[in-house]
Amino acid sequence: MPYYSHGIVDAGTSKSFVYDPGLRSRRNIRITEHGDLNEIYRRTYNDTTLYKPIKGNWYIELDHSI
């Protein structure tokens, strides 16, 4: 069962810390600090929810809603 902790929203983008063991099975797209968002969205088929692994089953969830 996923666990969501405190998150913030800034300019339409929400940032949350997520614990979810099931995310390991998702397609792994490398997300870096200076990555090209257009390229990342293209490779995720325009899915605006991105997960950056932190440690173990913890992730940073970035969701950009238009």
mmCIF file of the N, C-alpha and C atoms, coordinates in Angstrom:
data_MODEL
# 
_entry.id   MODEL 
# 
loop_
_atom_site.group_PDB 
_atom_site.id 
_atom_site.type_symbol 
_atom_site.label_atom_id 
_atom_site.label_alt_id 
_atom_site.label_comp_id 
_atom_site.label_asym_id 
_atom_site.label_entity_id 
_atom_site.label_seq_id 
_atom_site.pdbx_PDB_ins_code 
_atom_site.Cartn_x 
_atom_site.Cartn_y 
_atom_site.Cartn_z 
_atom_site.occupancy 
_atom_site.B_iso_or_equiv 
_atom_site.pdbx_formal_charge 
_atom_site.auth_seq_id 
_atom_site.auth_comp_id 
_atom_site.auth_asym_id 
_atom_site.auth_atom_id 
_atom_site.pdbx_PDB_model_num 
ATOM 1   N N  . MET A 1 1  ? 0.846  -1.166 0.000   1.00 0.00 ? 1  MET A N  1 
ATOM 2   C CA . MET A 1 1  ? 0.000  0.000  0.000   1.00 0.00 ? 1  MET A CA 1 
ATOM 3   C C  . MET A 1 1  ? 0.902  1.242  0.000   1.00 0.00 ? 1  MET A C  1 
ATOM 4   N N  . PRO A 1 2  ? 0.720  2.145  -0.964  1.00 0.00 ? 2  PRO A N  1 
ATOM 5   C CA . PRO A 1 2  ? 1.547  3.347  -1.019  1.00 0.00 ? 2  PRO A CA 1 
ATOM 6   C C  . PRO A 1 2  ? 1.304  4.264  0.171   1.00 0.00 ? 2  PRO A C  1 
ATOM 7   N N  . TYR A 1 3  ? 2.347  4.925  0.590   1.00 0.00 ? 3  TYR A N  1 
ATOM 8   C CA . TYR A 1 3  ? 2.243  5.899  1.669   1.00 0.00 ? 3  TYR A CA 1 
ATOM 9   C C  . TYR A 1 3  ? 2.723  7.240  1.137   1.00 0.00 ? 3  TYR A C  1 
ATOM 10  N N  . TYR A 1 4  ? 1.900  8.257  1.262   1.00 0.00 ? 4  TYR A N  1 
ATOM 11  C CA . TYR A 1 4  ? 2.251  9.598  0.812   1.00 0.00 ? 4  TYR A CA 1 
ATOM 12  C C  . TYR A 1 4  ? 2.482  10.479 2.029   1.00 0.00 ? 4  TYR A C  1 
ATOM 13  N N  . SER A 1 5  ? 3.600  11.175 2.041   1.00 0.00 ? 5  SER A N  1 
ATOM 14  C CA . SER A 1 5  ? 3.863  12.114 3.127   1.00 0.00 ? 5  SER A CA 1 
ATOM 15  C C  . SER A 1 5  ? 3.662  13.534 2.623   1.00 0.00 ? 5  SER A C  1 
ATOM 16  N N  . HIS A 1 6  ? 4.131  14.481 3.374   1.00 0.00 ? 6  HIS A N  1 
ATOM 17  C CA . HIS A 1 6  ? 3.930  15.905 3.079   1.00 0.00 ? 6  HIS A CA 1 
ATOM 18  C C  . HIS A 1 6  ? 4.410  16.260 1.673   1.00 0.00 ? 6  HIS A C  1 
ATOM 19  N N  . GLY A 1 7  ? 3.653  17.112 0.981   1.00 0.00 ? 7  GLY A N  1 
ATOM 20  C CA . GLY A 1 7  ? 4.036  17.579 -0.342  1.00 0.00 ? 7  GLY A CA 1 
ATOM 21  C C  . GLY A 1 7  ? 3.792  19.071 -0.472  1.00 0.00 ? 7  GLY A C  1 
ATOM 22  N N  . ILE A 1 8  ? 4.336  19.657 -1.535  1.00 0.00 ? 8  ILE A N  1 
ATOM 23  C CA . ILE A 1 8  ? 4.148  21.080 -1.799  1.00 0.00 ? 8  ILE A CA 1 
ATOM 24  C C  . ILE A 1 8  ? 3.705  21.279 -3.242  1.00 0.00 ? 8  ILE A C  1 
ATOM 25  N N  . VAL A 1 9  ? 3.106  22.435 -3.529  1.00 0.00 ? 9  VAL A N  1 
ATOM 26  C CA . VAL A 1 9  ? 2.694  22.777 -4.889  1.00 0.00 ? 9  VAL A CA 1 
ATOM 27  C C  . VAL A 1 9  ? 3.257  24.152 -5.212  1.00 0.00 ? 9  VAL A C  1 
ATOM 28  N N  . ASP A 1 10 ? 3.886  24.262 -6.387  1.00 0.00 ? 10 ASP A N  1 
ATOM 29  C CA . ASP A 1 10 ? 4.446  25.537 -6.828  1.00 0.00 ? 10 ASP A CA 1 
ATOM 30  C C  . ASP A 1 10 ? 4.261  25.657 -8.334  1.00 0.00 ? 10 ASP A C  1 
ATOM 31  N N  . ALA A 1 11 ? 3.522  26.667 -8.762  1.00 0.00 ? 11 ALA A N  1 
ATOM 32  C CA . ALA A 1 11 ? 3.311  26.960 -10.194 1.00 0.00 ? 11 ALA A CA 1 
ATOM 33  C C  . ALA A 1 11 ? 2.759  25.760 -10.953 1.00 0.00 ? 11 ALA A C  1 
ATOM 34  N N  . GLY A 1 12 ? 1.829  25.044 -10.358 1.00 0.00 ? 12 GLY A N  1 
ATOM 35  C CA . GLY A 1 12 ? 1.192  23.928 -11.046 1.00 0.00 ? 12 GLY A CA 1 
ATOM 36  C C  . GLY A 1 12 ? 1.915  22.608 -10.921 1.00 0.00 ? 12 GLY A C  1 
ATOM 37  N N  . THR A 1 13 ? 3.072  22.581 -10.267 1.00 0.00 ? 13 THR A N  1 
ATOM 38  C CA . THR A 1 13 ? 3.815  21.340 -10.079 1.00 0.00 ? 13 THR A CA 1 
ATOM 39  C C  . THR A 1 13 ? 3.780  20.963 -8.609  1.00 0.00 ? 13 THR A C  1 
ATOM 40  N N  . SER A 1 14 ? 3.307  19.751 -8.325  1.00 0.00 ? 14 SER A N  1 
ATOM 41  C CA . SER A 1 14 ? 3.309  19.282 -6.939  1.00 0.00 ? 14 SER A CA 1 
ATOM 42  C C  . SER A 1 14 ? 4.491  18.344 -6.729  1.00 0.00 ? 14 SER A C  1 
ATOM 43  N N  . LYS A 1 15 ? 5.035  18.380 -5.527  1.00 0.00 ? 15 LYS A N  1 
ATOM 44  C CA . LYS A 1 15 ? 6.167  17.537 -5.159  1.00 0.00 ? 15 LYS A CA 1 
ATOM 45  C C  . LYS A 1 15 ? 5.784  16.806 -3.887  1.00 0.00 ? 15 LYS A C  1 
ATOM 46  N N  . SER A 1 16 ? 5.834  15.486 -3.927  1.00 0.00 ? 16 SER A N  1 
ATOM 47  C CA . SER A 1 16 ? 5.482  14.672 -2.764  1.00 0.00 ? 16 SER A CA 1 
ATOM 48  C C  . SER A 1 16 ? 6.533  13.598 -2.570  1.00 0.00 ? 16 SER A C  1 
ATOM 49  N N  . PHE A 1 17 ? 6.666  13.141 -1.345  1.00 0.00 ? 17 PHE A N  1 
ATOM 50  C CA . PHE A 1 17 ? 7.509  11.997 -1.051  1.00 0.00 ? 17 PHE A CA 1 
ATOM 51  C C  . PHE A 1 17 ? 6.601  10.782 -0.973  1.00 0.00 ? 17 PHE A C  1 
ATOM 52  N N  . VAL A 1 18 ? 6.960  9.736  -1.705  1.00 0.00 ? 18 VAL A N  1 
ATOM 53  C CA . VAL A 1 18 ? 6.095  8.571  -1.857  1.00 0.00 ? 18 VAL A CA 1 
ATOM 54  C C  . VAL A 1 18 ? 6.858  7.313  -1.471  1.00 0.00 ? 18 VAL A C  1 
ATOM 55  N N  . TYR A 1 19 ? 6.211  6.451  -0.696  1.00 0.00 ? 19 TYR A N  1 
ATOM 56  C CA . TYR A 1 19 ? 6.741  5.118  -0.429  1.00 0.00 ? 19 TYR A CA 1 
ATOM 57  C C  . TYR A 1 19 ? 5.854  4.137  -1.163  1.00 0.00 ? 19 TYR A C  1 
ATOM 58  N N  . ASP A 1 20 ? 6.411  3.426  -2.141  1.00 0.00 ? 20 ASP A N  1 
ATOM 59  C CA . ASP A 1 20 ? 5.613  2.481  -2.918  1.00 0.00 ? 20 ASP A CA 1 
ATOM 60  C C  . ASP A 1 20 ? 6.515  1.407  -3.513  1.00 0.00 ? 20 ASP A C  1 
ATOM 61  N N  . PRO A 1 21 ? 6.500  0.186  -2.956  1.00 0.00 ? 21 PRO A N  1 
ATOM 62  C CA . PRO A 1 21 ? 7.324  -0.888 -3.502  1.00 0.00 ? 21 PRO A CA 1 
ATOM 63  C C  . PRO A 1 21 ? 6.974  -1.247 -4.949  1.00 0.00 ? 21 PRO A C  1 
ATOM 64  N N  . GLY A 1 22 ? 5.763  -0.956 -5.405  1.00 0.00 ? 22 GLY A N  1 
ATOM 65  C CA . GLY A 1 22 ? 5.344  -1.305 -6.757  1.00 0.00 ? 22 GLY A CA 1 
ATOM 66  C C  . GLY A 1 22 ? 5.958  -0.448 -7.848  1.00 0.00 ? 22 GLY A C  1 
ATOM 67  N N  . LEU A 1 23 ? 6.554  0.669  -7.494  1.00 0.00 ? 23 LEU A N  1 
ATOM 68  C CA . LEU A 1 23 ? 7.125  1.547  -8.515  1.00 0.00 ? 23 LEU A CA 1 
ATOM 69  C C  . LEU A 1 23 ? 8.371  0.966  -9.170  1.00 0.00 ? 23 LEU A C  1 
ATOM 70  N N  . ARG A 1 24 ? 9.018  0.028  -8.535  1.00 0.00 ? 24 ARG A N  1 
ATOM 71  C CA . ARG A 1 24 ? 10.221 -0.572 -9.129  1.00 0.00 ? 24 ARG A CA 1 
ATOM 72  C C  . ARG A 1 24 ? 9.917  -1.250 -10.456 1.00 0.00 ? 24 ARG A C  1 
ATOM 73  N N  . SER A 1 25 ? 8.700  -1.735 -10.620 1.00 0.00 ? 25 SER A N  1 
ATOM 74  C CA . SER A 1 25 ? 8.348  -2.448 -11.847 1.00 0.00 ? 25 SER A CA 1 
ATOM 75  C C  . SER A 1 25 ? 7.999  -1.508 -12.993 1.00 0.00 ? 25 SER A C  1 
ATOM 76  N N  . ARG A 1 26 ? 7.873  -0.199 -12.716 1.00 0.00 ? 26 ARG A N  1 
ATOM 77  C CA . ARG A 1 26 ? 7.588  0.781  -13.777 1.00 0.00 ? 26 ARG A CA 1 
ATOM 78  C C  . ARG A 1 26 ? 8.814  0.987  -14.647 1.00 0.00 ? 26 ARG A C  1 
ATOM 79  N N  . ARG A 1 27 ? 8.573  1.450  -15.850 1.00 0.00 ? 27 ARG A N  1 
ATOM 80  C CA . ARG A 1 27 ? 9.665  1.755  -16.769 1.00 0.00 ? 27 ARG A CA 1 
ATOM 81  C C  . ARG A 1 27 ? 10.563 2.817  -16.144 1.00 0.00 ? 27 ARG A C  1 
ATOM 82  N N  . ASN A 1 28 ? 11.858 2.552  -16.102 1.00 0.00 ? 28 ASN A N  1 
ATOM 83  C CA . ASN A 1 28 ? 12.796 3.448  -15.444 1.00 0.00 ? 28 ASN A CA 1 
ATOM 84  C C  . ASN A 1 28 ? 13.310 4.500  -16.422 1.00 0.00 ? 28 ASN A C  1 
ATOM 85  N N  . ILE A 1 29 ? 12.942 5.755  -16.198 1.00 0.00 ? 29 ILE A N  1 
ATOM 86  C CA . ILE A 1 29 ? 13.427 6.881  -16.986 1.00 0.00 ? 29 ILE A CA 1 
ATOM 87  C C  . ILE A 1 29 ? 14.358 7.677  -16.085 1.00 0.00 ? 29 ILE A C  1 
ATOM 88  N N  . ARG A 1 30 ? 15.582 7.874  -16.534 1.00 0.00 ? 30 ARG A N  1 
ATOM 89  C CA . ARG A 1 30 ? 16.554 8.618  -15.719 1.00 0.00 ? 30 ARG A CA 1 
ATOM 90  C C  . ARG A 1 30 ? 16.150 10.089 -15.654 1.00 0.00 ? 30 ARG A C  1 
ATOM 91  N N  . ILE A 1 31 ? 15.988 10.592 -14.439 1.00 0.00 ? 31 ILE A N  1 
ATOM 92  C CA . ILE A 1 31 ? 15.621 11.987 -14.219 1.00 0.00 ? 31 ILE A CA 1 
ATOM 93  C C  . ILE A 1 31 ? 16.780 12.653 -13.492 1.00 0.00 ? 31 ILE A C  1 
ATOM 94  N N  . THR A 1 32 ? 17.338 13.681 -14.109 1.00 0.00 ? 32 THR A N  1 
ATOM 95  C CA . THR A 1 32 ? 18.443 14.409 -13.502 1.00 0.00 ? 32 THR A CA 1 
ATOM 96  C C  . THR A 1 32 ? 18.029 15.854 -13.255 1.00 0.00 ? 32 THR A C  1 
ATOM 97  N N  . GLU A 1 33 ? 18.820 16.551 -12.483 1.00 0.00 ? 33 GLU A N  1 
ATOM 98  C CA . GLU A 1 33 ? 18.500 17.935 -12.138 1.00 0.00 ? 33 GLU A CA 1 
ATOM 99  C C  . GLU A 1 33 ? 18.418 18.825 -13.372 1.00 0.00 ? 33 GLU A C  1 
ATOM 100 N N  . HIS A 1 34 ? 19.252 18.570 -14.357 1.00 0.00 ? 34 HIS A N  1 
ATOM 101 C CA . HIS A 1 34 ? 19.289 19.408 -15.556 1.00 0.00 ? 34 HIS A CA 1 
ATOM 102 C C  . HIS A 1 34 ? 18.729 18.677 -16.770 1.00 0.00 ? 34 HIS A C  1 
ATOM 103 N N  . GLY A 1 35 ? 17.860 17.695 -16.539 1.00 0.00 ? 35 GLY A N  1 
ATOM 104 C CA . GLY A 1 35 ? 17.284 16.936 -17.645 1.00 0.00 ? 35 GLY A CA 1 
ATOM 105 C C  . GLY A 1 35 ? 16.313 17.765 -18.474 1.00 0.00 ? 35 GLY A C  1 
ATOM 106 N N  . ASP A 1 36 ? 16.151 17.391 -19.721 1.00 0.00 ? 36 ASP A N  1 
ATOM 107 C CA . ASP A 1 36 ? 15.231 18.062 -20.638 1.00 0.00 ? 36 ASP A CA 1 
ATOM 108 C C  . ASP A 1 36 ? 13.827 17.500 -20.420 1.00 0.00 ? 36 ASP A C  1 
ATOM 109 N N  . LEU A 1 37 ? 12.925 18.312 -19.848 1.00 0.00 ? 37 LEU A N  1 
ATOM 110 C CA . LEU A 1 37 ? 11.576 17.828 -19.542 1.00 0.00 ? 37 LEU A CA 1 
ATOM 111 C C  . LEU A 1 37 ? 10.831 17.386 -20.791 1.00 0.00 ? 37 LEU A C  1 
ATOM 112 N N  . ASN A 1 38 ? 11.027 18.063 -21.910 1.00 0.00 ? 38 ASN A N  1 
ATOM 113 C CA . ASN A 1 38 ? 10.350 17.648 -23.143 1.00 0.00 ? 38 ASN A CA 1 
ATOM 114 C C  . ASN A 1 38 ? 10.762 16.238 -23.542 1.00 0.00 ? 38 ASN A C  1 
ATOM 115 N N  . GLU A 1 39 ? 12.044 15.922 -23.403 1.00 0.00 ? 39 GLU A N  1 
ATOM 116 C CA . GLU A 1 39 ? 12.533 14.579 -23.735 1.00 0.00 ? 39 GLU A CA 1 
ATOM 117 C C  . GLU A 1 39 ? 11.987 13.550 -22.742 1.00 0.00 ? 39 GLU A C  1 
ATOM 118 N N  . ILE A 1 40 ? 11.952 13.903 -21.465 1.00 0.00 ? 40 ILE A N  1 
ATOM 119 C CA . ILE A 1 40 ? 11.420 12.982 -20.456 1.00 0.00 ? 40 ILE A CA 1 
ATOM 120 C C  . ILE A 1 40 ? 9.946  12.708 -20.721 1.00 0.00 ? 40 ILE A C  1 
ATOM 121 N N  . TYR A 1 41 ? 9.151  13.750 -20.994 1.00 0.00 ? 41 TYR A N  1 
ATOM 122 C CA . TYR A 1 41 ? 7.729  13.556 -21.278 1.00 0.00 ? 41 TYR A CA 1 
ATOM 123 C C  . TYR A 1 41 ? 7.529  12.719 -22.537 1.00 0.00 ? 41 TYR A C  1 
ATOM 124 N N  . ARG A 1 42 ? 8.381  12.918 -23.544 1.00 0.00 ? 42 ARG A N  1 
ATOM 125 C CA . ARG A 1 42 ? 8.265  12.130 -24.776 1.00 0.00 ? 42 ARG A CA 1 
ATOM 126 C C  . ARG A 1 42 ? 8.485  10.648 -24.472 1.00 0.00 ? 42 ARG A C  1 
ATOM 127 N N  . ARG A 1 43 ? 9.493  10.356 -23.650 1.00 0.00 ? 43 ARG A N  1 
ATOM 128 C CA . ARG A 1 43 ? 9.789  8.956  -23.336 1.00 0.00 ? 43 ARG A CA 1 
ATOM 129 C C  . ARG A 1 43 ? 8.774  8.334  -22.384 1.00 0.00 ? 43 ARG A C  1 
ATOM 130 N N  . THR A 1 44 ? 8.010  9.153  -21.668 1.00 0.00 ? 44 THR A N  1 
ATOM 131 C CA . THR A 1 44 ? 6.970  8.624  -20.779 1.00 0.00 ? 44 THR A CA 1 
ATOM 132 C C  . THR A 1 44 ? 5.589  8.760  -21.418 1.00 0.00 ? 44 THR A C  1 
ATOM 133 N N  . TYR A 1 45 ? 5.565  8.966  -22.717 1.00 0.00 ? 45 TYR A N  1 
ATOM 134 C CA . TYR A 1 45 ? 4.310  9.068  -23.473 1.00 0.00 ? 45 TYR A CA 1 
ATOM 135 C C  . TYR A 1 45 ? 3.404  10.148 -22.899 1.00 0.00 ? 45 TYR A C  1 
ATOM 136 N N  . ASN A 1 46 ? 3.978  11.330 -22.626 1.00 0.00 ? 46 ASN A N  1 
ATOM 137 C CA . ASN A 1 46 ? 3.274  12.522 -22.140 1.00 0.00 ? 46 ASN A CA 1 
ATOM 138 C C  . ASN A 1 46 ? 2.647  12.359 -20.759 1.00 0.00 ? 46 ASN A C  1 
ATOM 139 N N  . ASP A 1 47 ? 3.118  11.394 -19.987 1.00 0.00 ? 47 ASP A N  1 
ATOM 140 C CA . ASP A 1 47 ? 2.666  11.255 -18.598 1.00 0.00 ? 47 ASP A CA 1 
ATOM 141 C C  . ASP A 1 47 ? 3.361  12.343 -17.782 1.00 0.00 ? 47 ASP A C  1 
ATOM 142 N N  . THR A 1 48 ? 2.596  13.224 -17.171 1.00 0.00 ? 48 THR A N  1 
ATOM 143 C CA . THR A 1 48 ? 3.192  14.346 -16.442 1.00 0.00 ? 48 THR A CA 1 
ATOM 144 C C  . THR A 1 48 ? 3.491  14.025 -14.984 1.00 0.00 ? 48 THR A C  1 
ATOM 145 N N  . THR A 1 49 ? 3.351  12.771 -14.582 1.00 0.00 ? 49 THR A N  1 
ATOM 146 C CA . THR A 1 49 ? 3.735  12.353 -13.236 1.00 0.00 ? 49 THR A CA 1 
ATOM 147 C C  . THR A 1 49 ? 5.049  11.594 -13.340 1.00 0.00 ? 49 THR A C  1 
ATOM 148 N N  . LEU A 1 50 ? 6.070  12.121 -12.701 1.00 0.00 ? 50 LEU A N  1 
ATOM 149 C CA . LEU A 1 50 ? 7.399  11.526 -12.754 1.00 0.00 ? 50 LEU A CA 1 
ATOM 150 C C  . LEU A 1 50 ? 7.820  11.099 -11.357 1.00 0.00 ? 50 LEU A C  1 
ATOM 151 N N  . TYR A 1 51 ? 8.589  10.007 -11.270 1.00 0.00 ? 51 TYR A N  1 
ATOM 152 C CA . TYR A 1 51 ? 9.079  9.498  -9.994  1.00 0.00 ? 51 TYR A CA 1 
ATOM 153 C C  . TYR A 1 51 ? 10.595 9.433  -10.037 1.00 0.00 ? 51 TYR A C  1 
ATOM 154 N N  . LYS A 1 52 ? 11.233 10.070 -9.077  1.00 0.00 ? 52 LYS A N  1 
ATOM 155 C CA . LYS A 1 52 ? 12.686 10.025 -8.967  1.00 0.00 ? 52 LYS A CA 1 
ATOM 156 C C  . LYS A 1 52 ? 13.033 9.195  -7.741  1.00 0.00 ? 52 LYS A C  1 
ATOM 157 N N  . PRO A 1 53 ? 13.771 8.080  -7.919  1.00 0.00 ? 53 PRO A N  1 
ATOM 158 C CA . PRO A 1 53 ? 14.113 7.252  -6.768  1.00 0.00 ? 53 PRO A CA 1 
ATOM 159 C C  . PRO A 1 53 ? 15.041 7.988  -5.806  1.00 0.00 ? 53 PRO A C  1 
ATOM 160 N N  . ILE A 1 54 ? 14.777 7.786  -4.507  1.00 0.00 ? 54 ILE A N  1 
ATOM 161 C CA . ILE A 1 54 ? 15.631 8.393  -3.482  1.00 0.00 ? 54 ILE A CA 1 
ATOM 162 C C  . ILE A 1 54 ? 16.471 7.292  -2.840  1.00 0.00 ? 54 ILE A C  1 
ATOM 163 N N  . LYS A 1 55 ? 15.791 6.398  -2.112  1.00 0.00 ? 55 LYS A N  1 
ATOM 164 C CA . LYS A 1 55 ? 16.471 5.310  -1.422  1.00 0.00 ? 55 LYS A CA 1 
ATOM 165 C C  . LYS A 1 55 ? 15.465 4.210  -1.154  1.00 0.00 ? 55 LYS A C  1 
ATOM 166 N N  . GLY A 1 56 ? 15.849 2.985  -1.464  1.00 0.00 ? 56 GLY A N  1 
ATOM 167 C CA . GLY A 1 56 ? 14.936 1.867  -1.249  1.00 0.00 ? 56 GLY A CA 1 
ATOM 168 C C  . GLY A 1 56 ? 13.667 2.040  -2.057  1.00 0.00 ? 56 GLY A C  1 
ATOM 169 N N  . ASN A 1 57 ? 12.523 1.996  -1.389  1.00 0.00 ? 57 ASN A N  1 
ATOM 170 C CA . ASN A 1 57 ? 11.225 2.163  -2.051  1.00 0.00 ? 57 ASN A CA 1 
ATOM 171 C C  . ASN A 1 57 ? 10.675 3.578  -1.909  1.00 0.00 ? 57 ASN A C  1 
ATOM 172 N N  . TRP A 1 58 ? 11.519 4.536  -1.565  1.00 0.00 ? 58 TRP A N  1 
ATOM 173 C CA . TRP A 1 58 ? 11.108 5.937  -1.441  1.00 0.00 ? 58 TRP A CA 1 
ATOM 174 C C  . TRP A 1 58 ? 11.405 6.685  -2.730  1.00 0.00 ? 58 TRP A C  1 
ATOM 175 N N  . TYR A 1 59 ? 10.458 7.539  -3.125  1.00 0.00 ? 59 TYR A N  1 
ATOM 176 C CA . TYR A 1 59 ? 10.565 8.299  -4.368  1.00 0.00 ? 59 TYR A CA 1 
ATOM 177 C C  . TYR A 1 59 ? 10.097 9.728  -4.139  1.00 0.00 ? 59 TYR A C  1 
ATOM 178 N N  . ILE A 1 60 ? 10.583 10.629 -4.998  1.00 0.00 ? 60 ILE A N  1 
ATOM 179 C CA . ILE A 1 60 ? 10.002 11.963 -5.095  1.00 0.00 ? 60 ILE A CA 1 
ATOM 180 C C  . ILE A 1 60 ? 9.056  11.915 -6.281  1.00 0.00 ? 60 ILE A C  1 
ATOM 181 N N  . GLU A 1 61 ? 7.796  12.261 -6.037  1.00 0.00 ? 61 GLU A N  1 
ATOM 182 C CA . GLU A 1 61 ? 6.796  12.292 -7.102  1.00 0.00 ? 61 GLU A CA 1 
ATOM 183 C C  . GLU A 1 61 ? 6.619  13.741 -7.546  1.00 0.00 ? 61 GLU A C  1 
ATOM 184 N N  . LEU A 1 62 ? 6.830  13.999 -8.825  1.00 0.00 ? 62 LEU A N  1 
ATOM 185 C CA . LEU A 1 62 ? 6.607  15.314 -9.410  1.00 0.00 ? 62 LEU A CA 1 
ATOM 186 C C  . LEU A 1 62 ? 5.426  15.199 -10.352 1.00 0.00 ? 62 LEU A C  1 
ATOM 187 N N  . ASP A 1 63 ? 4.418  16.015 -10.130 1.00 0.00 ? 63 ASP A N  1 
ATOM 188 C CA . ASP A 1 63 ? 3.227  15.977 -10.977 1.00 0.00 ? 63 ASP A CA 1 
ATOM 189 C C  . ASP A 1 63 ? 2.960  17.379 -11.497 1.00 0.00 ? 63 ASP A C  1 
ATOM 190 N N  . HIS A 1 64 ? 3.015  17.528 -12.810 1.00 0.00 ? 64 HIS A N  1 
ATOM 191 C CA . HIS A 1 64 ? 2.769  18.828 -13.434 1.00 0.00 ? 64 HIS A CA 1 
ATOM 192 C C  . HIS A 1 64 ? 1.423  18.774 -14.133 1.00 0.00 ? 64 HIS A C  1 
ATOM 193 N N  . SER A 1 65 ? 0.436  19.423 -13.547 1.00 0.00 ? 65 SER A N  1 
ATOM 194 C CA . SER A 1 65 ? -0.905 19.470 -14.129 1.00 0.00 ? 65 SER A CA 1 
ATOM 195 C C  . SER A 1 65 ? -1.074 20.790 -14.849 1.00 0.00 ? 65 SER A C  1 
ATOM 196 N N  . ILE A 1 66 ? -1.575 20.700 -16.044 1.00 0.00 ? 66 ILE A N  1 
ATOM 197 C CA . ILE A 1 66 ? -1.769 21.914 -16.848 1.00 0.00 ? 66 ILE A CA 1 
ATOM 198 C C  . ILE A 1 66 ? -3.105 22.532 -16.530 1.00 0.00 ? 66 ILE A C  1 
# 
